[in-house]
Amino acid sequence: MERKYNKSLINNAQNLRHNMTKEERHLWHDFLKNYPVKFRRQAVINKYIADFYCANAELVVELDGSQHYEEAGLKHDQIRTEFLEQFGLTVIRIPNNWINTQFQAVCEYIDNYVRGKRR
């Protein structure tokens, strides 16, 4: 399956970049922005916009607020994850409260995944 760039989502992705949640800003500015392996924020991947994407590690990092744990959110996330996995991507879902309460552990988890994937 080819990973086509969906031009119709560019404006939405740009808007999301300018209006990141507090948790997205924290993870981006305090870890991923200067991470030695390049991450992109609000990256368009086919018909979805990933919170954070690392092409080198074939990794999507999604930060999930409370709506993601309701029935509709869980179903949507499952469909989205299965779709992205068709491109050989791994999707890591991180609850927002972990960013707020276990930030260092979240960073270590992402770092360990990327380091393991790049070997």
C-alpha positions as CSV (number, residue, x, y, z in Angstrom):
1,M,0.0,0.0,0.0
2,E,1.4,3.4,-1.0
3,R,1.5,6.2,1.6
4,K,0.1,9.1,-0.4
5,Y,0.3,12.6,0.9
6,N,-3.2,14.1,1.2
7,K,-3.0,17.7,0.1
8,S,-6.6,18.4,1.4
9,L,-5.3,18.0,5.0
10,I,-2.4,20.5,4.8
11,N,-4.4,23.5,6.1
12,N,-5.8,21.4,9.0
13,A,-2.4,20.1,9.9
14,Q,-1.0,23.6,9.9
15,N,-3.8,24.8,12.1
16,L,-3.2,21.9,14.5
17,R,0.5,22.8,14.6
18,H,-0.3,26.3,15.6
19,N,-2.9,25.2,18.2
20,M,-1.3,22.2,19.9
21,T,-2.6,21.0,23.2
22,K,-0.6,21.8,26.3
23,E,0.6,18.1,26.4
24,E,1.6,18.2,22.7
25,R,3.5,21.4,23.3
26,H,5.3,19.9,26.3
27,L,6.3,16.7,24.5
28,W,7.4,18.7,21.3
29,H,9.3,21.5,22.9
30,D,10.8,19.6,25.8
31,F,11.8,16.4,24.0
32,L,11.0,15.7,20.4
33,K,11.9,19.0,18.7
34,N,15.6,18.5,19.6
35,Y,15.6,14.7,19.5
36,P,18.6,13.4,17.5
37,V,16.2,11.4,15.1
38,K,13.8,13.7,13.3
39,F,10.2,13.8,14.3
40,R,7.5,15.8,12.6
41,R,4.5,17.2,14.4
42,Q,0.9,17.1,12.9
43,A,2.2,15.0,10.0
44,V,-0.2,14.1,7.2
45,I,-0.2,10.4,6.5
46,N,-2.8,9.5,3.9
47,K,-6.2,10.4,5.3
48,Y,-5.0,11.0,8.9
49,I,-2.9,13.6,10.7
50,A,-0.5,12.0,13.2
51,D,0.4,14.0,16.3
52,F,4.0,13.1,15.9
53,Y,5.7,11.0,13.2
54,C,9.3,9.6,12.9
55,A,9.9,8.2,9.4
56,N,13.2,6.8,10.4
57,A,11.7,4.6,13.1
58,E,8.4,4.1,11.3
59,L,6.7,5.4,14.4
60,V,3.5,7.4,15.1
61,V,3.1,8.9,18.6
62,E,-0.5,9.8,19.5
63,L,-1.4,11.7,22.6
64,D,-4.8,10.8,23.9
65,G,-7.2,12.9,25.9
66,S,-10.2,11.6,27.8
67,Q,-12.4,11.5,24.7
68,H,-10.2,8.7,23.4
69,Y,-11.3,6.4,26.2
70,E,-15.0,6.6,25.4
71,E,-16.6,3.9,23.2
72,A,-16.7,6.0,20.0
73,G,-13.1,7.3,20.6
74,L,-11.8,3.8,21.2
75,K,-13.4,2.5,18.0
76,H,-12.1,5.4,15.9
77,D,-8.6,4.9,17.4
78,Q,-8.6,1.2,16.6
79,I,-9.6,1.8,13.0
80,R,-7.0,4.6,12.6
81,T,-4.3,2.4,14.2
82,E,-5.1,-0.5,11.9
83,F,-5.0,1.7,8.9
84,L,-1.6,3.2,9.8
85,E,-0.2,-0.2,10.5
86,Q,-0.9,-1.2,6.9
87,F,1.9,1.2,6.0
88,G,4.3,-0.7,8.3
89,L,4.0,2.0,11.0
90,T,3.8,1.4,14.7
91,V,1.4,3.5,16.7
92,I,2.2,4.3,20.3
93,R,-0.8,5.8,22.2
94,I,0.1,7.9,25.3
95,P,-2.6,9.2,27.6
96,N,-2.3,13.0,28.2
97,N,-2.1,12.4,32.0
98,W,1.1,10.5,31.5
99,I,2.7,13.6,29.9
100,N,1.6,15.5,33.0
101,T,2.6,13.0,35.6
102,Q,5.3,10.7,34.1
103,F,7.0,12.8,31.5
104,Q,10.5,11.4,31.9
105,A,9.2,7.8,31.6
106,V,7.3,8.7,28.4
107,C,10.5,10.2,26.9
108,E,12.4,7.1,27.9
109,Y,9.8,4.9,26.4
110,I,9.8,6.7,23.0
111,D,13.6,6.8,23.1
112,N,13.9,3.1,23.8
113,Y,11.5,2.3,20.9
114,V,13.4,4.5,18.4
115,R,16.8,3.2,19.5
116,G,15.6,-0.4,19.2
117,K,14.0,0.2,15.8
118,R,17.2,1.9,14.4
119,R,19.5,-1.1,15.2
